[in-house]
Amino acid sequence: MGELYSSSSSSTSFTDCYATGNVSLTLGNGGGFYGYNVSGVISFTNCYSKGTISGATSGGFGSNTSANFTFTNCFWDTQTSGKSTANQSSTPSGITGKTTALMTSQGTFTGWDFTSIWNIVSGTNSGYPFIVNNGSTLPVTWLSFTAQKQGDKSLLTWSTASEQNTKDFEVQHSINTLSWTPLGTVAAAGNSTTTRQYSFTHATPFKGNVYNYYRILQRDLDGKFSYSKIASLIYDEPGPDVFVYPNPAAEAVTVYLAESQDVRLINVAGATVWKGTLSAGRNQIPLTHLAKGVYWVVTGSVKKQLLIQ
């Protein structure tokens, strides 16, 4: 869509969409999403672009600087695009440039529907958000997905009503529903019109009053996929005195403490860049003022490495 041009007097809107293609301009105007609009109003809501943009009359998201555009909660990747402004010379209200690390973090897209429209998974769509359901037929009809305690382990069970050309199920785990870690895979039926039952045991869930979130990524042989709902378990048994997540982190890090204590964040040179007294439970430390790199979260008895990216 990098050279979208409009002279229509009617209004047009784009909602929940993204552009990933590279744009190379020799003539005209262009950008990650659009080129030029001389009449009417084109509105973008919850959209982003990430392609490499080359050409003089261009920006990370578009080109035209006229008032015939409106933006709400939109973004472009300043690193992959090579552009520091959304259009050829400025960045209008409602659109924000972010680094690749932040463009691949769900926390950037505040207000976007990550329940029924969007999803973000490391390794899928290069880690950028993608549309969950584009109206195509999905390979699996989900019946259920549950998580139950089995001693100190988590027993995950799910069932399908039908499967078409299915490959496998990847079990994923999270402690914040933002970043997910694969735990393992279970082979799928391939093709089935009867109810199928599956299970997976997570042997090492987090303890210490930390939520364990689970979901299933179902993958098809033709590249299609779908997700189960999210299930969760919490274990009251004693866990680590200090727990730091997510790691790596970008805009903020959560520090879980078994009891209130002083906490410092130090850089590789040993300088303290943040300090405070945190209460027992979950606490957030902002990181946006810090440079990328390796740091240490230090308490009275614990020192944990943290990567900021």
DOVEX-391609 format. One record per residue: x, z, y of N, C-alpha, C, O in turn; residue in three letters. Coordinates in steps of 0.2 Angstrom, whole numbers, padded with zeros to 4 digits, always signed. Atoms other than C-alpha are relative to their C-alpha. Example, Ala and Ser with C-alpha at 12.3 -4.5 7.8 and 13.67 -1.06 7.14 Angstrom:
<recs>
+0004+0000-0006+0062+0039-0022+0004+0000+0006+0009+0003+0005ALA/-0004-0001-0006+0068+0036-0005-0004+0003+0005-0001+0004+0011SER/
</recs>
This chain:
<recs>
+0004+0000-0006+0000+0000+0000+0004+0000+0006+0002+0001+0012MET/-0004-0001-0005+0015+0000+0011-0001-0004+0006+0002-0002+0012GLY/+0002+0004-0006+0009-0014+0023-0007-0001+0001-0009-0006+0003GLU/+0007+0000-0002-0009-0010+0024-0002-0002+0007+0001+0002+0011LEU/+0002+0002-0007-0016-0019+0039-0007+0000+0001-0011-0003-0003TYR/+0007+0000-0001-0033-0017+0047-0002-0002+0007+0002+0001+0012SER/+0002+0002-0007-0042-0025+0062-0008+0001+0000-0011-0001+0004SER/+0007-0002+0000-0060-0019+0056-0002+0005+0005+0002+0010+0006SER/+0002-0005-0005-0070-0010+0068-0004+0006-0004-0005+0011-0001SER/+0003-0006+0004-0078+0001+0054+0005+0005-0002+0011+0004-0002SER/-0004-0005+0002-0071+0017+0048+0002+0000-0008-0002-0002-0012SER/-0002+0000+0007-0061+0019+0031+0003+0007-0001+0007+0009+0003THR/-0003-0007+0002-0056+0035+0022+0004-0001-0007+0001-0004-0011SER/-0004-0001+0007-0043+0039+0008+0000+0007-0001+0003+0011+0003PHE/+0000-0007+0001-0045+0055+0000+0003+0001-0007+0001-0002-0012THR/-0003-0002+0007-0034+0063-0015+0003-0007-0003+0001-0009-0008ASP/-0004+0006+0002-0022+0048-0017+0007+0001+0002+0009+0005+0006CYS/-0007+0000-0002-0004+0045-0017+0003-0007-0001+0001-0011-0005TYR/-0004+0007+0001+0009+0030-0016+0007+0002-0001+0010+0006+0002ALA/-0007-0002+0002+0025+0030-0025+0005-0006+0001+0011-0006-0001THR/-0004+0006+0000+0031+0012-0022+0005+0000+0006+0004+0002+0011GLY/-0005+0001-0006+0046+0007-0012-0002-0006+0004-0005-0011+0002ASN/+0003+0005-0005+0043-0004+0004+0006-0002+0003+0010+0002+0006VAL/-0006+0003-0004+0056-0016+0011-0003-0005+0004-0007-0010+0002SER/+0003+0004-0005+0051-0024+0027+0005-0005+0003+0010-0003+0005LEU/-0004+0005-0004+0058-0040+0035-0004-0002+0006-0001-0004+0011THR/+0004+0001-0005+0043-0043+0046-0006+0004+0000-0007+0007-0005LEU/+0006-0004+0000+0028-0033+0052+0002+0007+0000+0007+0009+0001GLY/-0001-0007+0000+0025-0015+0051-0002+0003-0007-0006+0000-0011ASN/+0002-0002+0006+0024-0004+0036+0003+0008-0001+0006+0010+0004GLY/-0002-0006+0001+0027+0013+0028-0002+0002-0007-0004-0002-0011GLY/+0002-0002+0007+0024+0023+0012-0007-0001-0002-0009-0003-0007GLY/+0007+0002+0001+0005+0020+0014-0003-0005+0004-0006-0010+0001PHE/+0004+0005-0004+0000+0009+0028+0005-0003+0005+0010-0001+0007TYR/-0004+0004-0005+0006-0004+0041-0003+0001+0007+0000+0005+0011GLY/+0003+0000-0007-0005-0006+0057-0007+0000+0000-0011-0003-0005TYR/+0008+0000-0001-0023-0003+0063-0001-0001+0007+0001+0003+0011ASN/+0001+0001-0007-0029-0010+0079-0008+0001+0002-0009+0001+0008VAL/+0007-0001-0001-0048-0006+0077-0003+0005-0005+0000+0005-0011SER/+0003-0004+0005-0059+0007+0069+0005+0006-0001+0010+0007+0002GLY/-0004-0006+0001-0052+0023+0062+0001+0001-0008-0004+0000-0012VAL/-0002-0001+0007-0043+0026+0045+0002+0007-0001+0006+0009+0003ILE/-0001-0008+0001-0043+0044+0039+0003+0001-0007+0002-0002-0012SER/-0003-0002+0006-0031+0051+0026-0001+0007-0001+0000+0011+0003PHE/+0001-0007+0002-0035+0068+0017+0003+0001-0007+0002-0002-0012THR/-0004-0002+0006-0024+0076+0004+0003-0006-0004+0002-0008-0009ASN/-0003+0006+0002-0013+0061+0002+0008+0001+0001+0010+0005+0005CYS/-0007+0000-0001+0006+0059+0000+0003-0007-0002+0000-0011-0006TYR/-0004+0006+0002+0019+0045-0002+0007+0003-0001+0010+0008+0002SER/-0007-0002+0002+0037+0046-0009+0005-0006+0000+0011-0005-0001LYS/-0005+0006+0001+0044+0028-0009+0005-0001+0005+0005+0002+0010GLY/-0006+0002-0005+0060+0022-0001-0003-0005+0005-0005-0010+0003THR/+0002+0004-0005+0056+0014+0015+0006-0003+0004+0010+0001+0007ILE/-0005+0003-0004+0067+0001+0024-0003-0005+0004-0008-0009+0002SER/+0002+0005-0006+0064-0009+0040-0001+0004+0006-0002+0010+0006GLY/-0001-0003-0006+0065-0006+0058-0007+0004+0002-0007+0009+0005ALA/+0006-0002-0003+0046-0004+0062-0004+0004-0006-0009+0001-0009THR/+0003-0003+0005+0042+0009+0049+0001+0008+0000+0005+0010+0004SER/-0001-0008+0000+0040+0028+0045-0001+0002-0007-0003-0002-0012GLY/+0000-0003+0007+0039+0039+0029-0007-0001-0002-0008-0003-0008GLY/+0007+0001+0003+0020+0037+0028-0003-0006+0003-0007-0009-0001PHE/+0002+0007-0002+0016+0022+0039+0004-0002+0006+0009+0000+0008GLY/-0003+0003-0006+0020+0013+0055-0003+0001+0007+0000+0003+0011SER/+0003+0000-0006+0007+0012+0068-0001+0006+0003-0003+0011+0000ASN/+0000-0006-0003+0007+0025+0081-0007+0001+0004-0008+0006+0008THR/+0006-0001-0004-0011+0022+0088-0004+0006-0002-0003+0009-0007SER/+0005-0005+0001-0025+0034+0089-0005-0002-0005-0010+0002-0007ALA/+0005+0003+0005-0034+0024+0075+0001+0003-0007-0001+0000-0011ASN/-0001-0003+0006-0028+0036+0062-0001+0008+0000+0000+0010+0006PHE/+0000-0007+0000-0032+0054+0057+0003+0002-0007+0002-0001-0012THR/-0003-0003+0006-0023+0065+0044-0002+0007-0001-0003+0011+0004PHE/+0002-0007+0002-0028+0081+0035+0004+0001-0006+0003-0001-0012THR/-0004-0003+0005-0016+0090+0024+0004-0006-0004+0003-0006-0010ASN/-0004+0005+0003-0005+0075+0020+0008+0001+0001+0010+0005+0005CYS/-0008-0001+0000+0014+0074+0016+0003-0007-0002+0001-0011-0004PHE/-0004+0005+0002+0028+0062+0014+0007+0003-0002+0009+0008+0001TRP/-0006-0003+0003+0045+0065+0005+0006-0003+0005+0007-0009+0005ASP/-0005+0002-0005+0059+0064+0019+0006-0002-0003+0010-0006+0000THR/-0006+0002+0004+0073+0062+0006-0001-0006-0003+0003-0011-0002GLN/+0000+0007+0004+0067+0048-0005-0002-0005+0005+0000-0011+0004THR/+0002+0005-0005+0059+0039+0010+0006-0002+0004+0006-0008+0007SER/-0005+0002-0005+0074+0040+0021-0002+0000+0007+0001-0002+0011GLY/+0003+0000-0007+0063+0043+0036-0002+0008+0002-0004+0012-0002LYS/+0001-0007-0003+0062+0059+0047-0006+0001+0004-0008+0006+0005SER/+0007+0000-0003+0045+0054+0055-0005-0003-0004-0003-0008-0008THR/+0005+0003+0005+0029+0050+0047-0002-0007+0002-0003-0011-0002ALA/+0000+0007-0001+0027+0034+0057+0006-0002+0004+0011+0001+0004ASN/-0006+0003-0003+0039+0023+0067+0004+0004+0005+0010+0004+0006GLN/-0004-0004-0006+0043+0036+0081-0002+0007+0000+0001+0011+0004SER/+0002-0007+0000+0033+0052+0078-0004+0002-0006-0005-0002-0011SER/+0004-0003+0006+0023+0063+0066-0006+0003+0003-0006+0008+0006THR/+0006-0002-0002+0005+0065+0070-0002+0007-0003+0001+0009-0008PRO/+0003-0006+0003-0005+0081+0067-0003-0001-0006-0006-0006-0007SER/+0004+0001+0007-0011+0084+0049+0005-0003-0005+0002-0004-0011GLY/-0004+0003+0005+0004+0076+0041+0007+0003+0001+0009+0004+0006ILE/-0007-0004+0000+0021+0085+0036+0005-0003-0005+0003-0006-0010THR/-0005+0002+0005+0037+0079+0029+0003+0006-0003+0004+0011-0001GLY/-0003-0005+0004+0045+0089+0015+0005-0003-0004+0006-0009-0005LYS/-0005+0002+0005+0060+0088+0004-0002-0001-0007-0008+0001-0008THR/+0003+0002+0007+0059+0082-0014-0001+0007-0003-0006+0007-0007THR/+0001-0006+0004+0061+0100-0020-0007+0003+0002-0011+0006-0003ALA/+0007-0003-0002+0045+0105-0010-0005-0005-0002-0011-0002-0003LEU/+0005+0005+0002+0036+0089-0014-0002+0001-0007-0007-0002-0010MET/+0001-0001+0007+0038+0094-0032-0002+0007-0002-0001+0009-0008THR/+0003-0007+0001+0031+0112-0030-0007+0000+0002-0009-0002+0008SER/+0007+0000-0001+0013+0115-0031-0002+0004+0006-0007+0003+0010GLN/+0001-0004-0006+0014+0128-0017+0000-0003+0006-0003-0001+0011GLY/+0000+0004-0007+0017+0115-0004-0007-0003+0001-0009-0003+0007THR/+0006+0004-0001+0000+0107-0007-0006+0005+0001-0011+0005-0003PHE/+0005-0005-0001-0011+0122-0001-0007-0004+0002-0007-0008+0006THR/+0007+0002-0001-0030+0118-0001-0001-0006-0005-0007-0008-0005GLY/+0002+0006+0005-0028+0103-0014-0003+0003-0006-0002+0009-0008TRP/+0004-0002+0006-0039+0105-0029+0004-0001-0007+0004-0007-0009ASP/-0004+0001+0006-0027+0108-0044-0004+0003-0006-0001+0004-0011PHE/+0004-0002+0006-0042+0113-0055-0003-0006-0003-0003-0007-0010THR/+0003+0005+0003-0051+0097-0057+0002-0007+0002+0000-0012-0001SER/-0002+0007-0003-0042+0083-0047+0007-0001-0001+0009-0006-0004ILE/-0008+0001+0000-0023+0086-0046+0003+0005-0006+0000+0010-0008TRP/-0004-0004+0004-0010+0093-0058+0007-0002+0002+0009-0007+0005ASN/-0007+0001-0002+0009+0095-0056+0004+0003-0006+0003+0009-0008ILE/-0003-0002+0006+0020+0096-0072+0007-0003+0001+0008-0009+0002VAL/-0007+0002+0000+0039+0095-0073+0001-0006-0005-0001-0005-0011SER/-0001+0005+0005+0044+0078-0081-0006-0005+0000-0005-0010-0003GLY/+0006+0004-0001+0027+0070-0077+0000-0003+0007+0000+0001+0012THR/+0000+0003-0007+0026+0058-0062+0006+0002+0004+0006+0003+0010ASN/-0006-0002-0003+0044+0063-0058-0001+0007+0003+0003+0009+0007SER/+0001-0007-0002+0038+0081-0055-0005+0000+0006-0006+0005+0009GLY/+0005+0000-0005+0026+0075-0041-0007+0001-0002-0009+0000-0008TYR/+0007-0001+0002+0007+0079-0041-0003-0007-0002-0001-0012+0000PRO/+0004+0006+0002-0004+0067-0050-0007+0001-0001-0009+0007-0002PHE/+0007-0001+0001-0022+0064-0053-0002+0001-0007+0001-0002-0011ILE/+0001-0003+0007-0029+0073-0068-0004-0006-0004-0002-0007-0010VAL/+0004+0004+0003-0043+0061-0072-0002-0006+0004-0005-0005+0010ASN/+0002+0006-0004-0045+0043-0065-0006-0004-0003-0006-0009-0001ASN/+0006+0004+0002-0061+0039-0074+0001-0003-0007-0004-0006-0010GLY/-0001+0003+0007-0053+0032-0090-0002+0005-0005-0002+0011-0005SER/+0002-0004+0006-0058+0038-0107+0006+0004-0002+0012+0001-0004THR/-0005-0004+0002-0047+0052-0112+0000+0001-0008-0005+0000-0011LEU/-0001+0001+0007-0040+0053-0130-0003+0006-0004-0003+0005-0010PRO/+0002-0006+0003-0046+0070-0134-0007+0003+0003-0008+0003+0009VAL/+0006-0004-0002-0063+0079-0133+0001+0008-0002+0001+0009-0007THR/-0001-0007+0002-0059+0098-0131-0006+0004-0001-0011+0003+0002TRP/+0006-0005+0002-0070+0111-0139+0002+0007+0003-0002+0010+0006LEU/-0002-0007-0002-0060+0127-0135+0007+0001+0000+0011-0003-0002SER/-0007-0002+0000-0044+0135-0131+0000+0008+0002-0003+0010+0007PHE/+0000-0007-0001-0041+0154-0132+0007+0003-0001+0011+0000-0005THR/-0007-0003+0001-0026+0166-0131-0002+0008-0002-0006+0011+0001ALA/+0002-0007+0003-0027+0183-0141+0007+0003-0001+0012+0000-0003GLN/-0006-0004+0002-0014+0197-0143+0000+0001-0008-0005+0002-0011LYS/-0001-0001+0008-0007+0198-0161+0006+0004+0000+0012+0002-0001GLN/-0005-0005-0001+0003+0214-0160+0004-0001+0007+0000-0001+0012GLY/-0004+0002-0006+0017+0210-0147+0001-0007+0001+0005-0009+0006ASP/+0000+0008+0000+0014+0191-0149-0006-0002+0003-0011+0001+0003LYS/+0006+0003-0002+0002+0179-0141-0002-0005-0005+0002-0010-0006SER/+0003+0005+0004-0009+0169-0153-0004-0005+0004-0009-0003+0006LEU/+0004+0005-0004-0015+0153-0145-0004-0005-0006-0001-0007-0010LEU/+0004+0005+0004-0029+0143-0154-0004-0005+0004-0007-0003+0009THR/+0004+0005-0003-0038+0127-0149-0003-0004-0005-0001-0005-0011TRP/+0004+0004+0004-0050+0115-0156-0002-0006+0003-0003-0006+0009SER/+0002+0006-0003-0055+0097-0153-0006-0003-0004-0006-0002-0010THR/+0006+0003+0003-0071+0088-0157+0001-0007-0003-0001-0009-0008ALA/-0002+0006+0002-0063+0071-0158+0007-0002+0003+0008+0001+0008SER/-0007+0003-0002-0046+0062-0156+0001-0007-0001-0002-0010-0006GLU/-0001+0007+0001-0041+0045-0153+0007-0002+0002+0009-0001+0008GLN/-0007+0002-0001-0023+0039-0155+0004+0005+0003+0009+0004+0007ASN/-0004-0005-0003-0016+0056-0151+0006+0001-0003+0007-0001-0009THR/-0007+0000+0003+0002+0060-0153+0001+0008-0001+0003+0009-0007LYS/-0001-0007+0001+0004+0079-0150-0003+0005+0005-0005+0002+0010ASP/+0002-0005-0005+0000+0095-0141+0006+0004+0002+0010+0007-0002PHE/-0005-0004-0002+0013+0103-0130-0002+0007+0003-0007+0007+0008GLU/+0002-0007-0002+0011+0122-0127+0004+0002+0006+0010+0002+0005VAL/-0003-0001-0007+0015+0127-0109-0001+0007+0002-0007+0010+0001GLN/+0001-0007-0002+0018+0145-0102+0002+0000+0007+0006-0003+0010HIS/-0001-0001-0007+0018+0151-0084-0001+0007+0001-0005+0011-0002SER/+0002-0007-0002+0018+0168-0075-0003+0000+0007-0004+0005+0010ILE/+0003+0000-0006+0011+0161-0059-0004-0006+0001-0007-0007+0007ASN/+0005+0006+0000+0001+0145-0063+0003-0006+0004+0000-0011+0005THR/-0003+0005-0004+0013+0135-0052+0006-0004-0003+0006-0010-0003LEU/-0005+0003+0004+0028+0132-0063-0001+0001-0007-0003+0007-0009SER/+0001-0001+0008+0026+0129-0082+0006-0002-0004+0010-0007-0002TRP/-0005+0001+0005+0038+0130-0096-0002-0002-0007-0007+0001-0009THR/+0002+0001+0007+0036+0121-0113+0002+0005-0005+0008+0007-0004PRO/-0002-0004+0005+0036+0132-0127+0001-0003-0007+0005-0001-0011LEU/+0000+0004+0007+0034+0120-0142-0005-0005+0000-0010-0006+0004GLY/+0005+0005+0001+0024+0106-0149-0003+0001-0007+0000+0003-0011THR/+0003+0000+0006+0011+0104-0162-0003-0007-0001-0006-0010+0003VAL/+0002+0007+0002+0007+0087-0171-0007+0000+0001-0011+0004-0001ALA/+0007+0001+0000-0010+0080-0167-0002-0004-0006+0002-0006-0010ALA/+0003+0003+0006-0022+0072-0179+0001-0008+0000+0001-0011-0005ALA/+0000+0007+0000-0020+0054-0173-0006-0003+0002-0008-0005+0008GLY/+0007+0003-0001-0038+0048-0175-0004+0005-0004-0003+0006-0010ASN/+0005-0005+0004-0052+0060-0180-0007+0000+0004-0007+0000+0010SER/+0007-0001-0003-0071+0062-0177-0003+0006-0003-0009+0007-0002THR/+0002-0007+0002-0072+0079-0185+0004+0005+0004+0009+0004+0007THR/-0003-0006-0003-0068+0096-0178+0007+0002-0003+0008+0002-0009THR/-0007-0002+0002-0049+0100-0179+0002+0007+0003+0001+0008+0009ARG/-0002-0006-0003-0042+0117-0177+0008+0000+0000+0011-0002-0004GLN/-0007+0000+0000-0024+0121-0171+0002+0007+0003-0002+0011+0005TYR/-0003-0006-0002-0013+0136-0167+0007+0000+0001+0011-0004-0001SER/-0007-0001-0001+0003+0142-0160+0001+0007+0002-0003+0010+0006PHE/-0002-0007-0002+0012+0159-0158+0005+0000+0005+0011-0003+0003THR/-0006-0002-0005+0022+0164-0143+0003+0007-0002-0001+0012-0001HIS/-0003-0006+0003+0034+0177-0150+0002+0004+0006+0003+0010+0004ALA/-0003-0004-0005+0041+0183-0133-0004+0000+0006-0001-0002+0011THR/+0004+0000-0006+0027+0185-0120+0003+0005+0005+0006+0010+0002PRO/-0003-0005-0005+0032+0194-0104-0004+0007+0000-0011+0006-0001PHE/+0003-0007+0000+0028+0213-0104+0000+0003+0007+0003+0000+0011LYS/+0000-0004-0006+0026+0226-0090-0005-0002+0005-0003-0003+0011GLY/+0005+0002-0004+0010+0221-0083+0000-0006+0004-0002-0007+0010ASN/+0000+0007-0002+0014+0203-0080-0004-0005-0003-0004-0005-0009VAL/+0005+0004+0003+0001+0190-0083+0004-0006-0003+0009-0009-0001TYR/-0002+0006+0004+0005+0176-0096-0005-0005+0000-0010-0004-0003ASN/+0005+0005+0000-0004+0160-0093+0002-0005-0005+0008-0007-0005TYR/-0002+0005+0005-0005+0147-0106-0005-0006+0001-0011-0006+0003TYR/+0004+0006+0000-0012+0129-0106+0003-0005-0005+0009-0004-0007ARG/-0003+0005+0005-0010+0114-0118+0000-0007+0003-0005-0009+0006ILE/-0001+0007-0002-0004+0097-0113-0001-0005-0006+0004-0005-0011LEU/+0001+0004+0005-0011+0084-0125+0003-0007+0002+0001-0010+0007GLN/-0003+0006-0001-0001+0068-0126-0002-0006-0005-0003-0004-0011ARG/+0002+0006+0005-0007+0051-0133+0005-0005-0001+0010-0005+0003ASP/-0005+0005+0002+0003+0037-0141+0001-0005+0005+0006-0008+0006LEU/-0001+0006-0005-0001+0025-0127+0001+0003+0007+0001-0001+0012ASP/-0002-0003-0006+0004+0037-0113-0005+0004+0004-0004+0007+0009GLY/+0006-0004-0003-0013+0045-0109+0001+0007-0001+0005+0009-0006LYS/-0001-0007+0001-0014+0064-0108-0006+0003+0003-0010+0001+0007PHE/+0005-0005-0003-0026+0078-0104+0002+0007-0001+0007+0008-0005SER/-0002-0007+0000-0025+0097-0101-0006+0004-0003-0012+0002-0001TYR/+0005-0005+0002-0034+0111-0109-0002+0004+0007+0002+0004+0012SER/+0001-0005-0005-0041+0125-0098+0006+0005+0000+0010+0004-0005LYS/-0006-0005+0000-0029+0139-0093-0003+0007-0003-0008+0009-0001ILE/+0002-0006+0003-0030+0155-0104+0006+0005+0002+0011+0003+0004ALA/-0005-0005-0003-0021+0172-0099+0000+0006-0005-0006+0008-0007SER/-0001-0007+0003-0015+0188-0107+0005+0004+0004+0009+0002+0007LEU/-0005-0004-0004-0007+0203-0099+0001+0006-0005-0003+0009-0008ILE/-0002-0005+0005+0003+0216-0109+0002+0006+0004+0006+0006+0009TYR/-0001-0006-0004+0003+0234-0102+0007+0004-0003+0009+0008+0000ASP/-0006-0003+0003+0018+0239-0113+0006-0001+0005+0006-0006+0009GLU/-0005+0000-0005+0034+0243-0103+0004-0007-0001+0005-0009-0007PRO/-0004+0006+0000+0043+0227-0098+0007+0001+0004+0009+0007+0004GLY/-0006-0001-0004+0059+0224-0088-0001+0004+0007-0007+0003+0010PRO/+0000-0004-0006+0062+0236-0073-0001-0005+0006-0004-0004+0011ASP/+0000+0005-0006+0065+0220-0062-0001-0006-0003+0002-0008-0008VAL/+0001+0007+0003+0058+0203-0065-0001-0005+0006-0005-0003+0011PHE/+0000+0005-0006+0061+0188-0053-0003-0007-0002+0000-0009-0007VAL/+0002+0007+0001+0051+0172-0053-0004-0003+0006-0006+0001+0010TYR/-0003+0005+0004+0049+0158-0051+0008-0001+0001+0010+0001+0006PRO/-0008+0000-0001+0068+0154-0054+0002-0007-0003+0002-0007-0010ASN/-0001+0001-0007+0073+0141-0047-0006+0001+0005-0012+0001+0002PRO/+0005-0001-0005+0063+0145-0031+0001-0004+0006+0006-0007+0007ALA/-0001+0004-0006+0059+0136-0015-0002+0004+0006+0002+0005+0010ALA/+0003-0003-0007+0048+0144-0001+0000+0007-0001+0001+0011+0004GLU/+0001-0007+0001+0046+0161-0009+0002+0002-0007+0001-0002-0011ALA/-0001-0003+0007+0051+0172-0024-0004+0006-0001-0004+0010+0004VAL/+0003-0006+0002+0041+0185-0032+0004+0005-0004+0008+0003-0009THR/-0004-0005+0003+0050+0201-0037-0005+0006-0003-0009+0009+0001VAL/+0004-0006+0004+0041+0213-0050+0004+0006-0001+0010+0005-0004TYR/-0004-0007+0001+0047+0231-0050-0005+0005-0004-0011+0006-0002LEU/+0004-0005+0004+0042+0244-0062-0001+0006+0004-0006+0010+0003ALA/+0001-0006-0005+0044+0257-0048+0003-0002+0007+0007-0006+0007GLU/-0003+0002-0007+0047+0256-0029+0007+0002+0001+0010+0007-0001SER/-0008-0001-0001+0065+0254-0024+0002-0005+0005-0001-0010+0007GLN/-0004+0004-0005+0077+0246-0011+0002-0006-0004+0005-0006-0009ASP/-0002+0007+0003+0080+0227-0014+0004-0003+0005+0002-0003+0011VAL/-0004+0004-0004+0093+0216-0007+0001-0007-0003+0001-0008-0009ARG/-0002+0007+0002+0096+0197-0007+0007-0001+0003+0007-0001+0009LEU/-0007+0001-0003+0114+0193-0006+0002-0007-0002+0000-0010-0007ILE/-0002+0007+0002+0123+0176-0006+0006+0000-0004+0009+0006-0006ASN/-0006+0001+0005+0138+0170-0016+0006+0004+0003+0011+0006+0000VAL/-0006-0003-0004+0150+0177-0002-0001+0008+0000+0004+0011+0002ALA/+0001-0007+0000+0142+0195-0005-0003+0002+0006-0004+0008+0007GLY/+0004-0002-0006+0133+0195+0012-0007+0001-0001-0010-0003-0005ALA/+0007-0002+0000+0116+0203+0013-0004-0005+0004-0003-0004+0010THR/+0003+0004-0004+0104+0190+0019-0008+0002+0001-0011+0000+0005VAL/+0006-0003-0001+0088+0200+0016+0000+0007-0003+0003+0008-0009TRP/+0000-0006+0003+0084+0218+0012-0007+0004+0002-0009+0002+0007LYS/+0006-0003-0001+0069+0229+0011-0002+0005-0006+0001+0005-0011GLY/+0002-0004+0006+0060+0243+0001-0007-0003-0002-0012-0003+0002THR/+0006+0004+0002+0047+0235-0010-0004+0005-0005+0000+0010-0008LEU/+0004-0004+0004+0033+0244-0019+0000-0002-0007+0002-0008-0009SER/+0000+0001+0007+0030+0245-0038-0005-0006-0001-0010-0006+0003ALA/+0005+0006+0001+0021+0229-0044+0004-0007+0003+0010-0007+0003GLY/-0003+0007-0002+0023+0211-0037+0001+0000+0007-0003+0002+0011ARG/-0002+0000-0007+0031+0208-0020+0003-0007+0001+0006-0010-0003ASN/-0002+0007-0001+0035+0191-0012+0005+0001+0006+0005+0005+0011GLN/-0005+0000-0005+0051+0188-0002+0000-0008+0002+0001-0012-0002ILE/+0000+0007-0002+0051+0172+0009+0007-0002+0000+0012+0001+0001PRO/-0006+0003+0001+0065+0160+0007+0002-0006+0005+0007-0009+0005LEU/+0000+0006-0004+0062+0146+0020+0006+0000+0005+0008-0005+0007THR/-0005-0001-0005+0075+0153+0032+0007+0000-0004+0012+0000+0000HIS/-0006+0000+0004+0089+0152+0018+0002-0007-0002-0002-0011-0004LEU/-0002+0006+0003+0100+0138+0013+0000-0001-0007-0001+0005-0011ALA/+0000+0000+0007+0099+0131-0004+0007+0002-0003+0012+0002+0000LYS/-0006-0002+0004+0111+0138-0017-0001+0006-0004-0007+0008-0006GLY/+0001-0006+0004+0114+0153-0028+0001+0007+0004+0005+0008+0008VAL/+0001-0007-0003+0109+0171-0023+0000+0005-0005-0001+0003-0011TYR/+0001-0006+0005+0108+0188-0031-0006+0004+0003-0005+0006+0008TRP/+0005-0005-0002+0093+0199-0031+0002+0007-0003+0003+0008-0009VAL/-0003-0006+0001+0100+0217-0031-0004+0006+0001-0007+0007+0006VAL/+0003-0007-0001+0092+0234-0034+0005+0005-0002+0011+0003-0003THR/-0005-0006+0001+0100+0251-0038+0004-0001-0007+0009+0001-0007GLY/-0003+0001+0006+0103+0246-0056+0000-0007-0003+0003-0008-0009SER/+0001+0006+0003+0099+0228-0059+0003-0006+0005+0002-0005+0012VAL/-0003+0005-0004+0108+0212-0052-0003-0007-0004+0000-0008-0009LYS/+0003+0006+0003+0098+0195-0056+0002-0006+0005+0001-0006+0011LYS/-0002+0006-0004+0104+0178-0051-0006-0004+0002-0011-0004-0002GLN/+0006+0004-0002+0092+0167-0041+0002-0006+0003+0007-0006+0007LEU/-0001+0007-0003+0093+0148-0037-0005-0002+0005-0011-0002+0003LEU/+0005+0003-0005+0085+0142-0021+0002-0007+0001+0007-0009+0002ILE/-0001+0007+0000+0082+0124-0021-0005-0003+0005-0006-0010+0006GLN/
</recs>
